Amino acid sequence: MKIITIILSVTLIGAFTMGMADEAASTDTTSSVDAQIEAIQAAPAQERVELMNEFKQRLMQMNQEDRMLAIQEMQSKMQASAPQSSEAMSGDMTHARAQEHVQEMQMQTNEQMNTMQNMTQQQAGSQFMQTTGAGTSLNIPAGGAPSMNTNFMQRR
């Protein structure tokens, strides 16, 4: 009977110690999860990705109860900071839209310049054709552009 009492006492002390260790580990996990979440929120975009990956690795190592608590805490903190993030995203989106608009305007301007240049070249070509008598004395290829043969008039 004495041996059973000793074994029972040791088992009870072991269970109590293990319970205290789990509770201490859970408290430590919670505080380090808080620190990790704050670091993720404060980090620039590129570092945020790396820190989030580390956070996910840590979640995989936790037991299911701690994992659920950490995920809930992460969600609540991220939702609390969502207005700031949406304002930053809104600013980025506005900047991106402005850049797209500028690029579209540049493309339209380039198209207009090309159109004007083509029209000017066609007008100059038709004026040249009219003043030279429809190109009878010039060597004009099938494409319609006069050749650049400068040997037709040589001075002696």
Residue pairs with C-beta under 8 A, 6 or more apart in sequence:
26 66
29 62
29 66
29 70
30 69
30 70
30 73
33 58
33 69
33 70
33 73
33 74
34 73
36 51
36 54
36 55
36 58
37 55
37 73
37 74
37 77
37 78
38 77
39 51
40 48
40 51
40 52
40 55
41 77
41 78
41 81
43 51
55 74
59 67
59 70
59 71
62 70
125 144
125 145
128 146
129 135
132 138
135 146
138 146
138 147
138 152
139 146
139 147
139 149
139 152
140 146
140 147
141 147
